[in-house]
Structure formats: structure tokens, C-alpha cells
Amino acid sequence: MTDLPKTAADIEAEAEENLALLGNVKAAIGETVFGQERVIEETLCVLLAGGHGLLVGAPGLAKTTLVDAVATAFGLDWRRIQFTPDLMPADIIGSEILDGGADGQRRFRFVPGPVFATLVMGDEVNRASPRTQSALLQSMQERHVTVAGQRYDLPEPFHVLATQNPIEQEGTYPLPEAQLDRFLLQINVPYPDAVTERSILLATTGGTIQTTKTVASTGELQRLQAFVRMMPVGEKVLETIISLVRSARPDESAAKAVRESVSWGPGPRAGQALILACKARALLRGRLAPSLDDVLALARPALAHRMALNWSARADGLEAGTLIETLSQKAIAP
């Protein structure tokens, strides 16, 4: 038998159930991650869109705590990989070992690496060599690994939340722009405000430390992801996203600043990421379709890491994020 089409009442009931679930998830995360509402929202957008996120911020800003809280709230099996210069690809994807069987024969057996988890945290991913970075980034794109000619599929869902320290650049290997394209969003993690920092100090230096509760399951996360993909996108929002993405390409843009400052701009994957992220943000905010406000809020984290500025622009102190914000304001203008 085939499933009957969903009625408006079915969709409304499912939406209410999903909103209640997301409310519980956000409340659970808020028990251990103070403030940082935008960072939490963008991280949840990454998961709801079925993608990967790059958290960029100084040490001690609760990036690891956030990943732990998100994984625990959704009941995900998560692994942390500490990226160091001596980390090898096999340390991520796994390797074959020679085993002796009961029959006396010796055979190779594949031992899965930490990438075989529903959520992988790549801690300070820019400290590993390009070869090791590529092993992780290939897994992110292909959703499987190949060892000795044998394919091994990664679990579903599969997400990577990598962190990058923007301060210490000695001995690091910055991710190339073409590899940064694998990340749905680049999430900038700022310092907390004074009120939030006070709450952090009081909550983390007392006799008890709050832990995150599991309030959802892997299956419920997959259900949320399917619902996000089902959400419609209005023609105005779609045209705005297309116009914004194309305006960031130097050979197509009408903006003088783009033509003079950008070496190459975002490709179609940027538009895909922005649409999915906008759908996820709309659901997180209780709406069933994305709006222009979602586009404006997510344009920078979705597009800035997918374009490269030329040497002259970097020398003048221009940032891709600032340029994207200017372009997005123009794109949504009536």
C-alpha cells in the first residue's frame, strides 16, 4: 500500500509536535550553554538541515560544551577527534588489522575509526595536515569511506561540527575555500556579554554542575530533517537567494566592490545551504515557511566562507562577511 497524501490537518499536527520537540531541545541545551542564542540557533539549523557546521571562536567560549549539549539533547552517538599535526587519516576513518581466525587462517579485519558516529566533533580542525583534513572532509561529502577498495557507509544521520581557533595560527593549516564549502554554515562564536558571563561563573563554580538531558532521539531528528525539506519556499525568498548568491560572483555582479575585491564567489551549493538553513530557522521560530528575515540573518554564515577575496582587498582590511551583509541588504530591498 502507498502512503496517503498528508492533509492540511496532518501537517498542522506534525508541525505542532515538531515545535514542541524543538522547544524541549532548546530548553535542554540552555541548561548548560548560557546565552549564545544565535550560536545555538545556527547550530540547530545545521542539524535540522542535515549538514555540517564550522564553529569559529576563541578558546573557552563553550564550543565543546555546545556540541556535547546538542548531541546529548538529541541522543546522538558522538565522538570527539582532537586534531593535531601528527594525526593521520587512518586515525579518523579507521584501518585494517591482521587477525588470526579460529581456523588458523589470518585475515584482514576493518576497525572503524571515530568518524563512524552520528555526530563527530573535529576539535581545532585547522591544526591537522591537509591530507588528514581531506579525510574528514571527504567523509562529510561522500557519507562513506573506502579502505583497501572496500566501501563502508557512515551512520545516518551523520553530522560534523568542527571548531577552529582564529587566534593561534602558528603551525596551523587553514582550510582551503574549496574545502570550506563542505560546511553548511560557518558559525562565529563571540564572547558573552556581562550578564551572561556572570551566570556562567556562578553556575560553573558551585557545588553542582548542571548536565544536559536527552529529550529527543535520533529518529526524531531525522523526522525533523524530513519536515524541514518538505517546507515550501516562497517565490520572493527564492528569487532573493538566487540574486544574492549571483551578486557575490565577480563575473556576474553589478556591485563594483565585488568585481574589484572577490577572486571567486559562491557556487550553487551556497544557495542550497542558504535555503535549507532558512527553512530550519523558520521552523525553530514557529513558522512553516522561510522569510526574508531568515535570509538576512543567515546570509553571512552561509556565504562568507564560500568566497575568496583577492590580495588587495585583504590588504585593505575588507572581510567577506561584511561584503555579504551589504549585498544581502541590497538583495532584500524593495
C-alpha positions as CSV (number, residue, x, y, z in Angstrom):
1,M,0.0,0.0,0.0
2,T,1.2,3.5,-0.7
3,D,1.0,6.3,1.9
4,L,-1.9,8.6,1.5
5,P,-1.1,12.3,0.9
6,K,-0.9,14.4,4.0
7,T,-3.8,16.7,4.7
8,A,-3.5,20.2,6.0
9,A,-4.7,19.0,9.4
10,D,-1.9,16.3,9.4
11,I,0.7,18.8,8.5
12,E,-0.5,21.2,11.2
13,A,-0.5,18.5,13.8
14,E,3.0,17.4,12.8
15,A,4.2,21.0,12.9
16,E,2.9,21.4,16.4
17,E,4.6,18.2,17.5
18,N,7.9,19.3,16.0
19,L,7.7,22.7,17.5
20,A,7.1,21.2,21.0
21,L,10.0,18.9,20.5
22,L,12.3,21.7,19.4
23,G,11.2,23.7,22.4
24,N,12.3,20.9,24.7
25,V,15.6,20.6,22.8
26,K,16.4,24.3,23.1
27,A,15.5,24.2,26.8
28,A,17.7,21.2,27.4
29,I,20.7,22.9,25.7
30,G,20.0,26.1,27.6
31,E,20.6,24.3,30.9
32,T,24.3,24.0,30.2
33,V,25.0,26.6,27.5
34,F,24.3,30.2,28.7
35,G,23.4,33.0,26.3
36,Q,24.7,32.5,22.8
37,E,21.1,32.3,21.5
38,R,22.3,33.0,17.9
39,V,25.1,30.4,18.1
40,I,22.7,27.7,19.4
41,E,20.1,28.6,16.8
42,E,22.6,28.4,13.9
43,T,24.0,25.1,15.2
44,L,20.5,23.6,15.4
45,C,19.9,25.0,11.8
46,V,22.9,22.9,10.7
47,L,21.5,19.7,12.2
48,L,17.9,20.3,11.0
49,A,19.2,21.0,7.5
50,G,21.2,17.7,7.6
51,G,24.6,19.5,7.2
52,H,27.9,20.2,8.9
53,G,29.0,23.3,10.8
54,L,32.2,25.1,11.5
55,L,32.4,26.8,14.9
56,V,34.9,29.6,14.9
57,G,35.8,31.3,18.2
58,A,38.5,31.9,20.8
59,P,39.3,29.2,23.4
60,G,36.9,28.9,26.4
61,L,33.7,30.0,24.7
62,A,31.9,26.7,25.3
63,K,32.2,25.3,21.7
64,T,32.8,21.8,23.0
65,T,30.1,22.2,25.7
66,L,27.6,23.2,23.0
67,V,28.4,20.2,20.8
68,D,28.1,17.9,23.9
69,A,24.8,19.5,24.8
70,V,23.3,19.3,21.3
71,A,24.4,15.6,21.0
72,T,23.0,14.7,24.4
73,A,19.7,16.5,23.8
74,F,19.1,14.6,20.6
75,G,20.5,11.3,21.9
76,L,23.2,11.2,19.3
77,D,26.3,8.9,19.5
78,W,29.1,11.4,19.3
79,R,32.8,11.3,19.1
80,R,35.5,14.0,19.6
81,I,38.6,14.0,17.5
82,Q,41.5,16.2,18.7
83,F,43.2,17.4,15.5
84,T,47.0,17.7,15.9
85,P,49.8,17.9,13.3
86,D,50.6,14.2,13.8
87,L,47.0,13.0,13.3
88,M,46.8,10.6,10.3
89,P,43.8,9.8,8.1
90,A,43.6,6.3,9.5
91,D,43.1,7.8,13.0
92,I,39.8,9.3,11.6
93,I,38.4,6.7,9.2
94,G,39.9,3.5,10.7
95,S,42.2,0.9,9.3
96,E,42.6,-2.8,8.6
97,I,44.4,-5.1,11.1
98,L,45.6,-8.7,10.5
99,D,43.6,-11.1,12.6
100,G,44.1,-14.8,13.3
101,G,40.9,-16.8,12.9
102,A,39.7,-19.9,14.7
103,D,40.7,-22.0,11.6
104,G,44.3,-20.8,11.8
105,Q,43.9,-18.5,8.8
106,R,45.0,-14.9,9.0
107,R,42.6,-12.3,7.5
108,F,42.4,-8.5,7.5
109,R,39.7,-7.0,9.6
110,F,38.5,-3.4,9.3
111,V,38.4,-1.5,12.6
112,P,36.2,1.6,12.2
113,G,37.6,4.9,13.3
114,P,35.8,7.7,15.3
115,V,34.2,9.1,12.2
116,F,31.7,6.2,12.5
117,A,29.3,8.2,14.7
118,T,26.2,10.2,14.2
119,L,27.9,13.3,15.4
120,V,31.6,14.0,15.1
121,M,33.4,16.9,16.7
122,G,36.6,17.9,14.9
123,D,38.4,19.9,17.6
124,E,40.7,22.6,16.1
125,V,40.5,21.1,12.6
126,N,43.0,23.6,11.2
127,R,45.8,22.1,13.2
128,A,46.0,18.8,11.2
129,S,47.8,18.4,7.9
130,P,45.8,19.0,4.6
131,R,45.9,15.2,4.0
132,T,44.2,14.5,7.3
133,Q,41.7,17.3,6.8
134,S,40.8,15.9,3.4
135,A,40.0,12.5,5.0
136,L,37.4,14.2,7.2
137,L,36.0,16.5,4.5
138,Q,35.7,13.6,2.1
139,S,33.7,11.7,4.7
140,M,31.4,14.8,5.1
141,Q,30.7,15.0,1.4
142,E,30.5,11.3,0.4
143,R,29.0,9.9,3.6
144,H,31.1,6.9,3.3
145,V,34.8,5.9,3.4
146,T,36.8,3.5,1.3
147,V,39.6,1.4,2.8
148,A,41.5,-1.2,0.7
149,G,39.0,-0.9,-2.0
150,Q,36.0,-1.7,0.3
151,R,33.3,0.9,0.9
152,Y,32.0,1.4,4.4
153,D,28.9,3.6,4.8
154,L,28.7,6.1,7.6
155,P,25.7,6.0,10.0
156,E,22.6,8.0,9.4
157,P,22.2,10.8,10.3
158,F,25.9,11.9,10.0
159,H,27.0,15.3,11.1
160,V,30.3,17.0,11.7
161,L,30.7,20.1,14.0
162,A,34.3,21.3,13.6
163,T,35.9,24.0,15.6
164,Q,38.6,26.4,14.5
165,N,40.7,28.8,16.7
166,P,41.1,32.1,14.9
167,I,43.8,33.4,17.3
168,E,46.8,31.0,17.2
169,Q,47.8,30.5,13.6
170,E,51.4,29.2,14.2
171,G,51.7,25.6,13.0
172,T,48.2,25.5,11.5
173,Y,46.9,24.6,8.1
174,P,43.9,26.8,7.3
175,L,41.1,25.1,5.4
176,P,41.1,26.0,1.7
177,E,38.0,27.8,0.5
178,A,37.1,24.8,-1.7
179,Q,37.0,22.6,1.4
180,L,35.2,25.1,3.5
181,D,32.4,24.7,1.0
182,R,31.6,21.4,2.7
183,F,30.3,23.2,5.7
184,L,26.7,24.3,5.6
185,L,27.3,27.2,7.9
186,Q,30.3,28.9,9.5
187,I,29.2,29.9,12.9
188,N,31.2,32.7,14.6
189,V,31.2,32.3,18.4
190,P,31.6,35.7,20.2
191,Y,32.5,36.5,23.8
192,P,29.5,36.5,26.2
193,D,28.0,39.8,27.5
194,A,28.5,40.8,31.1
195,V,25.2,39.4,32.4
196,T,25.7,36.0,30.7
197,E,29.3,35.8,31.9
198,R,28.1,36.4,35.5
199,S,25.6,33.5,35.1
200,I,28.4,31.3,33.7
201,L,30.7,32.0,36.6
202,L,28.0,31.3,39.2
203,A,26.7,28.1,37.5
204,T,30.1,26.5,36.9
205,T,32.0,27.2,40.1
206,G,29.4,26.0,42.6
207,G,28.8,22.6,44.3
208,T,26.8,21.1,41.4
209,I,27.1,21.5,37.7
210,Q,24.0,21.1,35.5
211,T,24.0,18.5,32.8
212,T,22.0,18.3,29.6
213,K,19.1,15.9,29.5
214,T,18.2,13.7,26.5
215,V,14.8,14.9,25.3
216,A,14.8,13.6,21.7
217,S,16.0,10.6,19.7
218,T,17.9,10.1,16.5
219,G,14.7,9.0,14.8
220,E,13.0,12.2,15.9
221,L,15.9,14.3,14.5
222,Q,15.5,12.5,11.1
223,R,11.8,13.2,11.3
224,L,12.6,16.9,11.8
225,Q,15.0,16.9,8.9
226,A,12.4,15.4,6.6
227,F,9.9,18.0,7.7
228,V,12.3,20.8,7.0
229,R,12.9,19.6,3.5
230,M,9.1,19.4,3.0
231,M,8.6,23.1,3.9
232,P,7.8,25.4,1.0
233,V,9.8,28.3,-0.1
234,G,8.1,31.4,-1.4
235,E,8.9,32.8,-4.8
236,K,10.1,36.1,-3.3
237,V,12.5,34.3,-0.9
238,L,13.8,32.0,-3.7
239,E,14.5,34.9,-6.1
240,T,16.2,36.9,-3.3
241,I,18.5,34.0,-2.5
242,I,19.4,33.4,-6.2
243,S,20.0,37.1,-6.7
244,L,22.2,37.3,-3.5
245,V,24.3,34.3,-4.5
246,R,24.9,35.5,-8.0
247,S,25.7,39.1,-6.8
248,A,28.6,37.7,-4.9
249,R,30.3,36.3,-8.0
250,P,32.8,38.8,-9.6
251,D,31.9,37.9,-13.2
252,E,28.2,38.3,-12.7
253,S,27.8,41.0,-10.0
254,A,26.8,44.6,-10.7
255,A,28.5,45.7,-7.5
256,K,31.8,47.4,-8.1
257,A,33.2,46.2,-4.7
258,V,32.6,42.5,-5.7
259,R,34.2,42.9,-9.1
260,E,37.3,44.6,-7.6
261,S,37.7,42.6,-4.4
262,V,36.4,39.0,-4.9
263,S,38.6,36.3,-6.6
264,W,35.8,33.8,-6.9
265,G,32.3,33.7,-5.4
266,P,29.9,31.1,-4.0
267,G,28.6,28.3,-6.2
268,P,25.1,26.6,-6.3
269,R,25.8,24.7,-3.1
270,A,25.7,28.0,-1.3
271,G,22.2,28.6,-2.5
272,Q,21.2,25.1,-1.4
273,A,22.7,25.7,2.0
274,L,21.0,29.0,2.5
275,I,17.6,27.7,1.5
276,L,17.9,24.7,3.9
277,A,19.2,26.8,6.7
278,C,16.4,29.4,6.2
279,K,13.8,26.6,6.4
280,A,15.3,25.3,9.6
281,R,15.4,28.8,11.2
282,A,11.8,29.4,10.2
283,L,10.8,26.1,12.0
284,L,12.8,27.0,15.0
285,R,10.9,30.3,15.2
286,G,7.5,28.7,14.8
287,R,6.9,29.4,11.1
288,L,6.2,26.9,8.3
289,A,8.0,28.8,5.5
290,P,11.2,30.9,5.5
291,S,11.0,34.7,5.2
292,L,13.4,37.5,4.0
293,D,14.4,37.9,7.7
294,D,15.8,34.4,7.6
295,V,17.8,35.2,4.5
296,L,19.2,38.3,6.1
297,A,20.1,36.5,9.3
298,L,21.8,33.6,7.6
299,A,23.4,35.1,4.5
300,R,26.7,35.7,6.3
301,P,27.2,32.3,7.9
302,A,26.1,30.5,4.7
303,L,28.0,32.5,2.1
304,A,31.1,34.2,3.6
305,H,33.2,31.1,3.8
306,R,32.3,30.2,0.3
307,M,34.1,33.1,-1.4
308,A,37.7,34.3,-1.6
309,L,38.9,37.9,-1.5
310,N,41.9,38.9,-3.5
311,W,45.2,40.1,-2.0
312,S,44.4,43.8,-2.5
313,A,41.0,43.5,-0.6
314,R,42.6,41.6,2.3
315,A,45.4,44.2,2.5
316,D,42.7,46.9,2.8
317,G,41.1,45.0,5.7
318,L,37.9,44.0,3.8
319,E,36.1,41.0,5.2
320,A,33.9,38.7,3.2
321,G,31.2,38.7,5.9
322,T,30.9,42.5,5.8
323,L,30.6,42.4,2.0
324,I,27.9,39.7,2.2
325,E,25.9,41.8,4.7
326,T,26.0,44.7,2.3
327,L,24.9,42.6,-0.6
328,S,22.1,40.9,1.4
329,Q,20.7,44.3,2.5
330,K,20.5,45.3,-1.2
331,A,19.0,42.0,-2.2
332,I,16.0,42.3,0.1
333,A,15.5,46.0,-0.6
334,P,12.1,46.5,-2.3
